[in-house]
Amino acid sequence: MMKEGNSKKENSIFILDETFDFDLLKKYPNFNSSIIISLDFKSHIKLEKLKIEHTIGENFLNVDLRREIFNHSVSMHDWHKQINTDQFYFKNVNLLSMFDMGELQTILMHILLKFETIKKILDEFPTHTIFAEQKILDYVISINKNISVQSLNYNNTLDNLEYDNLKLDFRVRNKNFSFSLSRNRFQKLKTIQENLVCSLFNLWHKPSSKKTILFLEFDPVSYSVLWKELKKYDMDIVIFNSRKPATWNLDSIKNLRAHGIKILNSKKLINSNSTEIIREKSIKELEKIVTFLENNEKLEKIFAYQNYSIWKILKPIFIKTFQSRIFDYLYLISLSEKTFSDVNIDSIITLHQSGECEKAFLSVNKEKIPSILLEHGFMNYTVDLQDFDILSDYPNLSGKIAVWGEIQKNYLTDIRKLDSQKILVTGSPRHDTFFKKRQKSYLKKNKTILLTPRPIIEHTGNGGTPIFIKYEILLKKINETIQKIPDCELIIKLHPQQIFHNNEIRKLFEKINPNVKIYQLSQIEDILPNCDMLLNISPENLDASTTILEAMILEKPVIDIAIDKKRFEFEFLKDNAILPIDYDSNLEENFKKVLFDKKFHDELIQNANSHLDKYLAYHGDSSKCFAKILDTI
């Protein structure tokens, strides 16, 4: 496992992660004669720049072990159900259950992967002295209290919570810009912006006796056809977004006004006096929660992995999370209760069920009012991948689910044993506009390739430094290859989520191709129709990017490059609807084949259309179908 050059090192190991101050190394004269191990991609990059020989710690973890860790992390999601939490109920909602599942999963995977990596290191070097920062030594001591350790410094400051900062990206005069905001600052600016826009354009909802449908966390632009169809019925359509405001830009505002969509006025439902009462209550609830987290011994057993407890490592993160979010939890729960009492809500539509906002409304509702989870991604789960459908909220579904077609329905009924009465086949309302934007582009002389690099994330545990390294090599190779093809332009569409890897991809292209157009928040349907080919990168192959399906709808040929060579039997692969290749394939040969071989190009489009007929119902008419369903609820 170790590099050959490390065999002659002395009996000490330096374990370093991204937060370590590498300037401190000069204080340790034994550093150059020790084994050096990086725990993550950032520390690996820093060591590479310093030309320090080291071993990549993540290489200790194989695929099977990563899958085991993922499944164990999922088993911890319901931690609050394993203990008596009666004292933490607020308006009949367990405050401990309000933790955003995506954030919790990221935290658990980050800690468990690091824990297992360090455990493997200690297994291989049981007699070595470990040099590391104190927070890494917490892992070491949790595994082996008797091993010799030395702290590199006493900076044990807890890292910022991942969801506590938002990065906003925009483009001005062909230049990419970005800036970051704290969660609290963003919420304050969101409130000011919403108040100004909604008051100016009369967008606030005024409760009426009409049937009212509440949409949670929806982008008005993506569902413009659905709004148009719903306008034909005598009902109020109301949006509430606790995260990205529905009045985000001019296109959003135009859609809201054109279709009579209103915004739930949370500040009117929860006035300033009520807000202060909630704030005082949140302080009291936080005291109880922190005391509980600090002193409950059962948490040591609940958060255990292979007979080792990770609670000491998790505890400060949990405390900081509740300190940061407790007011939001109580406010959203109070708002949910007030909304149901003051507004005639007939149904609730969500895109997720595990976010804080969705959890609040659905928990307060307790399935009294019909709710529908509207599928919003290109889901392709199989028997081999059912462990991962927790990320789509399938195992804990509340209410009904609207899926895109029979393939998804069959998976839910056959594999998940979900009652077919809870499944609505509606197609995808947000893709109705795509069918109207199809255009033939094969005969164009100048070709445009749209690259959609799917970022590496920690949710599934299949990332790590080796994948980052392959990914970077692949991006450079793609850039070089496209530059060799005459009259061929590369443009890039990053995933809209705020993910570390997106920033790394952006920084790389700023170095190797500073003039390339990079989009992130722009709508894909405004970019893809003008392109000749979609080039998608799949770092782990556990599911498929929705942009693949969007390219199929727009009749654009797709090449999907896999960094992990193991592929699963997705229906679109069996239907030969795209060209799947590996990261070490001949890129130039494959790019040219799709761009210039008309017969092959046309076969891909034909196969893609055949697959769409099987996978996606109500082509171009999904909004009409879904609107009819909502009218009958």
N, C-alpha and C positions, 0 to 999 in steps of 0.2 A: 504493500500500500504506500509506503514511504518512498521518496525519491532516493535514488542510489547514493547521491552525494551526502545524504543525511546519515548514512551508516557510521561515519566516523565522528559524528557530533558528540559533545559531552552529555552528561546525564541531566539535561535540563531542556524544557520545552517552553517556548513562548507561544501562547494562544491569543490571537489578535482578531478583533472585529472592527467594523467600520468606524466606531466612535473613538478608537484609540488615537492619542496624539503621538504620531511617529517621531516627533522631535525629541521625545523622552528617551528614545532608545539609546542615545549616546551616554545616558547615565548608567547603563548596564554594560560593563566591559565584557561580560560573558555572552552577550547577544550573538556576536559573530560566530561563536563556536557551539551554538545551541541549535536545536531543531525548531524551525519556525513554521507555524501552521496558521493559515488564514481561515476565518469562519464564514466569510461572505465575499461577494463580488467586489465591493468597495475596498475592503482591506487587501484583497488580492491585487487590485489595480495599484494601490498605493505602494505595495511591496514591489510590484513589477517596475514602477517608475524609479524606485530607489535601487533597482537591480539587486534585490535581496532574494537569494534562493529560498524557496518555501514550498510547503505542501498545501494543496487545496483540501481543506478539511471535509468539504461536502462529498469528496470522492469516497469517503467511508460509507456512504449510504447508497444502497442499491435500489432498484425500482420496487421490488417486493417490500422492502422495509419502509419505503416512502408510502406505499399504499397502506401498510399496516398502521403507520403513524396517522395518516389521514383518517382512517376509520376510527382510531382511538380518539382523535380530536372531536369527531362528530358525536361520539358517545358522551362527551362532556357538555354538549350544548344545553342539555336539560338539567344542569347541575342544581338549579334552584328547586327542582322537584324532588330532590333526594334528601331534603332537610325540612324541618318545620319553619315555614316562612310566614306564618299568619300575621306576625307583627308588621310585615312590610307591604300590606295591601293598602292601596289608595283607590277609593271608589271602585272596589272589587277587582282591581288589577294588581297583580304582583309586580312591584317595582323592580325586583331582581330579574324578572323576565323581559324587561324592556331593552336590554343590551342588544344592539344591532347585531344580527347573526353574522353578517359579512365581516364586521369588525372583530367580533369574537373569534371567528374562524381564522382570520389573519393572525391574531395574537397567539392563539393556541398553536397554529402550525409553526410560527416563527420560533416559539419557545421549545416545542417538542423536537423540531428538527435540530436546533442548536443543542438541546439536551442529549439527543441520541448521538450526535456527532462527537460531542465531548466524551460521552460514555465510551464510544469506540476508541477514541484516542487513549483514554485511561486504561482500557483493556489491553491495548497494544504496548503501552509504556507504564506499567504499574509502579515502577520504582523511580521514575523520573520526578524531578522537582518542577512544578508548574508555575510559570510566571504569567500573570494575566491581570487585567483590571479586576477590581473587587466584584463587579456584577457578574463577570465570567467565573470568578472563583466561587460565587454562590452556587453555580451549577456544579462545579468540581466537588465542593464540600457536600452537596446534596447526594452525590454519587458515592464518594469515598471520603469519609471524615479523617481518615488516617494518612492520606497522601500528603507529601510535603508541598507546600504552596508558598508563593511570595507575591504580594500585591504590587503591581507596577505603580499605582498611585491610589489616592483615596477619593477620587472623583467618582462617586456612585450615583450621580444625578440620573433620574429617570428620563428616558427619551420622550420626546413629544409624542402624543397620541397621533396615530396615522390620520384619523378622521378629523383632527382638530385644526388642520390647515387646508386651505383650498388654493389651488393654482389656476389662474385664469390666463388663457392664451388668446392672442389676437394677432392680426396681420395688417400692417399699414405699408402701402407702397412697396410691396414685394419683400417686406422685412417682417420676420417673426418676432413678436414680443410676448413677454409673460410677466406676471407679478403674482405674489402670494398674499393671502389674507388669512388671518386667524378666523376660526369658526365664529367667535363672538363678534368680531368686526364685520364679517360678512353678513351676519344676521341683522346687525344694526343698519347697515347700508341697504339690505334687502327690504327692511321695514320702511325706510325712508322712500326708497324707489317705488315700492308698491303703493304706498299712501299717495304719492304724487301722481303716478300714472292712473291708478284706479279712480281717484277723485277727479282728475282732469277729463278722463274719457268715460266716466260713469260706468265703471266696470265692477263696482262692489255689488254683491248679491243682496237683494232685499227679500226676506222670507215672504212667501205667498202660499196660497192654498193649492197651487199647482203641484203636480207630480215632479219630484226633484231627484236628479241623479247626481251623486257625488263622485267625482274623479279625483283620486289621490296621486300626486306626484306625476302629472302628465305634462308633456311638452305640447302646447297648442299647435305648433307648426306640423309636427309629425302626424297628427290625426285630423288634419283639415277636412278630409272627405267625410269622416265620421261626424264631425260637427255639422257639416252641410246636411247630412241625412237626418240627424237628430232634430234639426231645425224644422223639419216637416211635421214633427209631432208636437202636441201641446204639452210641453214639459220644460222645466228649468234645468239647465246644465250648469253645474257648479264645479270649479276646480279649486283644490287646496294643495299647495306645494309648500312643505316646510323646508325643502332643500333649495333646488334651483327655482327661482320665481317664474310664474307663468307669464309675467310681463317682461321677460328677459331682454327682448329686442323689438325692433319695429315690426318684423314679420309676425312675432307672437301677438303683439297688440292688434295688428291688422286682422289676424284670424279671430281673435276674441271679439272684436267689434263687428266683423262681418257676419258672424254666426250667432251673435247674441249670447256668448258664453260669459258667465260671471265668475268673480273670484270670491271665495268665502272670506268674509271680513272678520278675522280672528280678534282684532282689537276692539270690535264692537261687541262681539259675543263675550269676550273676556276683557272687561274694562280695567282701567289702571288700578282701582281699589282691589278688584279681584286678583289682579296680577301680583300686587304686594302681599296679599294673603297667601297666594301660592308660593311666593318667594320665602315668606316666613315659615311656611309649612315644609318647604324643601330643605331648609336648614335643619329642622328637627328630624326629618326623615333621614337626612345624610348622617347625622350624629348616630342614629340607631344602626344604620347600615355599616358605617365604619367600625363601630364597636363590635358588631357581629362579625365582620370580615377579619378583624384583628384577633378575635378570641375564640371563634368556633373551631373546635378541633376536628370536626367531621370533614371540614374542607380539605384537610391534609390527605384524607383517604379518597375523597371524591376526585381531587385533582392529582391522581397518582398515575404513573406510567411504569410498567414492568417492576412493580413493587417499590418504586422510588417516587416520593412526593415532589411535585413541582410547585406546590402552593406558595412556598416562600418566595419564589420568583414571580409568580402570578399576582400575589397579594397587593404589592404597591401599584401594579397596573390597574387592577380592579378598583382600588381605592381612588386612584387618580381619575379613572373613567367616571365613576359615580360622582366625584366632586365636580367634574366638568359638565356632567349631563343631567344631574338630578332635577334641576329646575325645568329643563326641557321635558323630561319625562312627565313631571306633574302637570306642566302647562298643556302638553298634548293630550293627556288623559282628561283634564278639565275641559279642554276645548272640544274633545270628542263628545263628552257627556252633554255639554251645552248645545252643541250642534244638533244632536239627536232630539233634544227637548224643544229647541226653538225653530228648527227647520224641518220641513216635511220631507225627510229623506226616504226615498222608496227603494234605492239600491246603491251599493258602493262598488266602484270599479277600481281595481288596483293593477299595477304591473309587477309588484313584488308583494310579499306578505311578511318579510322578516326585517324590514327597516323600522326605525323608531316610530315614524308617523303612522305607517300601516298597522304596526302592532297596537298602537294606542287605540285607533278607531275600531279595529276588529276585536280587540279585547273588551272594550266597553260595549260593543254591539252584541257580543256573544251569540252571533248568528240569528238575532231577532229580525234584522233587516237583511234581505238577500244580498250577497256579495259575490263578485266574479273576479277571479284572477285572470286577466287577459294576457295570454302568452305574447311575449314581445321579442323572442329570439329564435334562432334556427336550431331547435332542439333535436338531437339525434341520439338519444340514449339507447343503449342495447343491454342485453342481459349482463354482459361483461362490465358495463359501466354504470349499473344501477346504483352503486355506492355513491356516485357523484351527483345524483339527481337531488340530493339535499340542497344543493346550490340553486335549484330552481323551485324550492319550497314544496316539492311534491309530497314528501312523507307527512308533512304537517298541514296539509291543505285545509283552509277554512272556506266554507261555501262551495261554489262551483268554479270550474276552470274552463276557459274558452281557448281551444287549441286550433292549430292551423289546418289540420287534416286528419285523415284516417290513420296514418302511420303513428302519429303521436297518441291518438285515442287508443289504438291497439296496444301500445306500450303501457299506457296507464291501466287499462283493463286487464291485460294478460300478465304483465310483470308486477305492477303495483297493486293489482286487484282492487282498483278503485271502482266504485259503483258507476256504471255507465250513465245513470241519471244525473250525475254531477258533472258530466263532460259535455260541453257544447262545441260542435265543430263549426267554426265561423270563418276560417281563413284568417288573414292578417289585415285588419283595417288600415294600419299605417303604411301598407304597401300598395294600396289601391292606386295611388298616384304614379307608382313606378310603371304600371302596365300602360299608362298613357304617354310615357316618355321613351318608349322604344324607338330606336332609329338605327338605320343601317349605316355602318361606318367602314365596312371592309375595304371599299374602293379608295379610301383616303390615302394620299401619298404620305403625308406626315402622320406618324403614329404616336399615340400617347398611352403610356402604361401607368396605371394607378397602382401604387404599392400600398397595401394595408398590412403593416407589421403588427401582428397581435402581440401585445406586451406579455412579458413573463410576470406571473403573479404568484403569491404564496398560498392562496386558498387551497390548492390541491397538493402542494408539496413537491411538485415535479420540476421546480426551477433549480436555481443554484448556479454557482460560478461556471461549471463546465458548459451549461446551456447558454449562459451569457456570452461566453467566449465564442462558441460556435455561431451564435446569432450575430455578433459583431463582424466576424469573418464573412458570414453570408451577406450582410448588408453591403460591405465593401465590394464583394464580388458582384452583387447585383448592380451596384452603381457603375462599376467598371464595364460590365457586360453591356449595359444599355447605352453607355457612351460610345461603344464600338459600332452600334447599329445606326446606319445613316437615317437622318430625319426622324429620330425617335426621342421623345421627351419623357422624362420621369417626373411624376408628381406623387406626393405622399399624403395619405389620410391617416392620422393617428387615432387610436381609440379615444373616445371622449372622456373616459374616467381619468381621475387624477392618480396616476400610477408612476412610481419612480422610474420604471423602465422607459416610459414615454419620453421622459427628460433625457435619458441616455441616448435614445435613438435620435432625438432632435439635435443634441450636442454633437453626435457623430457626423451627421450630415452637414452641420454648420462648418465642420472641419474639411470634409472630403468633397462637398458639393454645396457651397454656401448660397448658390442661386436657386436651388431646388425649391419649388413651392411646397410648403408644409401646411396642411389644414388639420384642425382638431375639432373645433366646435361647429364647423360648417356642416350642413346637411349633405349626406352622401349622395342623395338624389340630385343635388345640384352639380355634383362633380363627375359622377360615374357615367352619365349619358354621353358625355363628350370624350370618353376614353375608348380605346380600342381593345384593351385587355386588362383584366384584374389580376394582379399578382399578390397573392395572400401568403403570409408566413404563419405557420402553425407551430408554436414551440413545443406543444405536448400532445396534440392529437386526441385529447379526451372529449372534445366536442368540436363543432364547426362554427366558424365565424359567420354571423348573419350577412356580412357583405358578400359571401359566396352565393347565398340565395338571391340577394338583391341584383348581383351581376347576371344570374340566370334569368331573372325576370326581365331585365333590360337587354337580354340577348347579347351579353358580352362574354367572350370566352374566359375561362378561369384556369390559372395555374396555381396550385396550392403546394407550397414548399414545406416539407416536414423536417424539423430539426431532429425530432425523435423518429427513427425509422419504423417503429412499430405503429401500424395503422389498424383501426378497428373497422368492422364491416358495416359502415354507414350505407344507407340505401343509395345516396347520391353517388357513392364510389362504385357500388355494384352496377349502377345504371350508366357508368362512364360519362357522367354529366360534367366532369371537370378533368383536367390533366393533373394528377398527383405526381410530384417528383420529390426526391430527397435533396437535402442541402448540398450534397457533394456531386449532384448530377451535372451534366453539361448544360449550363444555363443558356448559353448563346444558341445552341442547337434547338432547345425546347422553345425559347422565346420566338425564334424565327419561324419555327414550325407552326405555332399558333397564329402569329401575325401575318405570315405570307403564304402558307399552304391553304388555299381556299377550301379544298376538299376536307381537310382535317378540321379547319375552322368551322365549316358548316355542320360537320358531324357532331362536334361538341355542342353547338347550339341546338341541334335537333335532339340530342340526348338529354340536354338540360330541360328542354320543353317537355319531353316525355316524363322526366322526373317530376317536374312541377305539377303535371296533371295528377300524379300519384300523391304528392306530398302536400300540396297547397290547394285548399278548397276556395271556391268563389273568386276566381281571378278577376280583380278589378271591381268586384261587387261585395267585398267582405263587409264594408261599412254599412251597406244597405241591409245585409243579413243581420249584423249585430244590432243595428238600430231597431229592427223589428222585434228582436228578442227583448231588448230593453223596454220597449213599449208595452210588452205583454207581462212584464214582471209586476 
